[in-house]
Amino acid sequence: MTAEGRAARTAEADAQCVEAYAAAGGPEVGVALVAVGGNGRGELAPFSDWDVVLVHDDAVSPGSVAEQVWYPLWDTAPRLDHSVRSFSEMLSSSTGDLRVALGLLDIRHLAGDRGLVLRLRTTMLAHWRKHARALLPELRTMTLERHRRAGELAHASVPDLKDMYGGLRDTVVIKAIVATWLIDVPAVDLETSRRAMLDVRDLVQEIAGRATDRVVPEMWDQLAERLELADGRTAQAHVRTIGRRLTHLSRLAWRRVDGVLERSRPGAPRRPRLAPLGHGLALASGELVLAPGARPARDPLMLLRASALAAEHGVALAPPTAARLARETPALAEPWPEEARRLFVRLLGAGRGLLAVWETLEETGAVSRILPEWERIRLLPHASIIHRFTVDRHTIEACIEAVALLPRVARPDVLLVAALLHDIGKGSLTEHCVAGEPIARRIASRMGFPDDEVALIALLVRQHLLLSTTATTRDPDDPATVELVVDAMGDAEALALLTALTEADARATSAQAWTSWRARLILDLAGRAARVLDTGIAAEERPQAEVEIPESVRSSGSTAFRAEPLADGARVWAIAPDRLGLLADLAATFALARLPVRACRVWSQGGFAVSVWDLDDSYVDAAVLRTRFSAITEGRLDPATRLAPSAAARGSEPSIEVRPEASSNATVLEVRTVDRPGVVYTVAAALARMEIAVRSAHISTLGPQAVDVFYLQEASAGVLAEYRAAEAAHAVRAALEC
C-alpha cells in the first residue's frame, strides 16, 4: 500500500542525503542536515519536493559543506528545496513567517550533529508554545482565507487534496494547534484520516505521472481500482468522506481554540458560562449544549429544537450534544406534529447558520433520523462540472439562497422544503425531476403538510428546471413558450414559488447559472406567464420593432455591424440583404472570433435581414467582425475547415429532436451535442443547403454540453411539413457527426 511507498521513498531520500553529507565532508558537531515540512514528517509523495536545511551553530561555519552537499542531490531528488541557516536564523525565520514556523515544527535529523537537531526541535516547540496565544489568531485568519479561496474538499467538483478545507494542509494546522498543548482533538481519528488522505494523494500522483493534488473527473475509475473499491462513484464517496471528517476535526479544533482564547482574556470567567435557552438547552462558549438535567429521551422535539436554535443563533451545535440527541430522542410520530414541522422550517430558514448545523447533524448521524432519504444524495457529485458543490451541499446552499427570497412568496415553508428536496431524485437512472417527485411527495406527507401543500411541493420538485430550461432554449416572443409554463404550473402562487426556487437553485449552482442575462430571460418569462395566470388573457406574440436600414446596406448591398455593451456581455446587430446562408456566415464569423453566442434572432424587413446576437463577451470590435465576415463571404476564409470538430467531438453522438409542441408558427429543432466553436454555423449551413430559414436560435451551454434550439421556417415562410422536419433533423445530425 501507499504507506509502505512513503516509507520507502523517505528511506531512499534519507540515504541519499546522508551520502551527500558524508561526501561533502560534513562534520558531526555544530552542523546538521535536517528535513522539514512534509519531508520532515516522512510523507514524501511520488513527486514531492525534498525540503532540506543545512543548519549550523551560530559560532560554527559550515565551510565548503554548504556548497558541496547539494550537487549530488540535484541529480537524484525530484525537486530540491534547500537552504543554509544558522541556529539563530532558524529561530528568527519562524518568528517572522507563520508558514515557516509550521514547517519547522516537523524537523527531522538526517545527518550531522544530533544534539544540535534535538536542541533546535526543543527550541522551536518551546517558542511555538510560548507564543501560541498570540500566533493562533493569525493562523486562523490565514486558514480561513485559504478555505475561502480554495473551497471545501468534500463538496468540490474537482477536489484539491492539499489546499481545500478538509485537505492535507488542515491536518498540518490541526497538529500544530495540538502541539501548543492548549487543546486536544481525537488523535486516532485525526491520524487515521490523515493517512487515508495521504494514500489518496500518492495514488493521484502515480496516476497523473506528475506532482498534483487535484482529482480530475477522469481519475476516479483508476483511483477506485487502486483503492480496491467498486467504481468511480464509490471512490468519490470515499475521498469526500475523509475530507468531511477532516473538516469536522478542523472545526472542532478551532472551536476549542476559541474557547481557550476567550477564557484567557482579562476578566473572563475561568469556566464556560451557561446561558439557558429553555427546553433543556443552553449556550456555552459559542456552542449549543444540553443543560444540566436535560432528558432527551422524554422530548421527541429536542433534536429539531436544538438544531433550529443553534442555526438561528449562528453557533455550533456541539457534536456530543447532536450525537446524544440523535441517539436518545424518540422518533417523531408520522405524520409529524405541527410543532416539529415548524421547527424544521425554522432550521431551513436560518440562513447561513444552517450550514454548520446541518453538517454536524450529518457527521453525527442525526440527519438520518430526520430525513432517511438524504443518504441517496449524500456526497453525490453532480454530472455537470458547472456545479460548485456535491448534490447534498448544493441543496443546503439552495435553502440558504432561498431565505432572501421568502418575502416574495405566500408560502415560505413550502419554498424552503422544496429547495431542500428539489434534487432528491438524483443518483438514479431516471431523470431526477421525475424520480424526485414521488420521493418529495412522500417526505412532505410524513412531515405533516396538508394534501394541497404536499401536491405543491411535489409539483415544484417535478418542474424546478422548467423556467430555466424554457427561458434559455425557447423563443421568448413566441406565445407557445409562455403557454408551456402556464399549462405546467396552473396558478400564480405556484409560479411565484417556482420563480423563487429557480433563482435559489441557480445562485447555489454557480455564478454562470445566474448571470444578468439568464436572470432577465427567466424573470421576463415568469412575468409574462404570471400575467396570463392573473388575467386569463392568452399571451400574444410580441411585435418586432422596425430597425433603420443603413444607407450603405441599401445602396451597395454590404453588411453593417453594430455592437453595444451589456452588463454581462454584448449585443451585436447585423443588417444585410436577405439571403439563404446568411445566418451560417454570421455564425461562422462569431465562432472564428471565439465569441460565444447565447442567442440570436433573425427577421426580414423589406428585403433585408436583421439579426440580433447576444454574446457572452463584453469586448466586441464591429470592424473586426466586418473584416472577418467579408473574408468568409468572398471565399478567402473557409469556415468549414477552420471549424471542423476535433476527434473527441466527432466521436460523440448528437441528439436531434423536433419539438412540434414548442411553437405554432415555426418548426422547433433541438440540438444537444458536445460544446465546441462552430455548432451554430454547422447547423445553419446544413439547413441553408436545404433552403430552410432559421427564424431564431437559442444557445444554452452549461458545462461540456451545448443545448441549441432553432426555430425553422420554409424560405417562403411557414412551418415545415413533417417529412421536411425529419429531413432537416437527419441533415443536421449528419453535419455534426462528420
Secondary structure, 3 states (H helix, E strand, C coil): CHHHHHHHHHHHHHHHHHHHHHHCCCCCCCEEEEECHHHHCCCCCCCCEEEEEEEECCCCCCCCHHHHCHHHHHHHCCEEEEEEEEHHHHHHHHHHCHHHHHHHCCCEEEEECHHHHHHHHHHHHHHHHHCHHHHHHHHHHHHHHHHHHHCEHHHCCCCECCCCECCHHHHHHHHHHHHCCCCCCCHHHHHHHHHHHHHHHHHHHHHHCCCCCECCHHHHHHHHHHCCCCCHHHHHHHHHHHHHHHHHHHHHHHHHHHHHHHHCCCCCCCCCCCEEEECCEEEECCEEEECCCCCHHHCCCHHHHHHHHHHHHCCEECHHHHHHHHHHCCCCCCCCCHHHHHHHHHHHCCCCHHHHHHHHHHHCCHHHHHCHHHHHCCCCCCCCCCCCCCHHHHHHHHHHHHHCCHHHCCCHHHHHHHHHHCCCCCCCCCCHHHHHHHHHHHHHHHCCCCHHHHHHHHHHHHCCCHHHHHHHHCCCCCHHHHHHHHHHHCCHHHHHHHHHHHHHHHHHHCHHHHCHHHHHHHHHHHHHHHHHHHHCCCCCCCCCCCCCCCHHHHHHCCCEEEEEEECCEEEEEEEEECCCCHHHHHHHHHHHCCCCEEEEEEEEECCEEEEEEEECCCCCCHHHHHHHHHHHHCCCCCHHHHCCCCHHHHCCCCEEEECHHHCCCCEEEEEEEECCCCHHHHHHHHHHHCCEEEEEEEEEEECCEEEEEEEEEECCCCCCCHHHHHHHHHHHHHHHHC
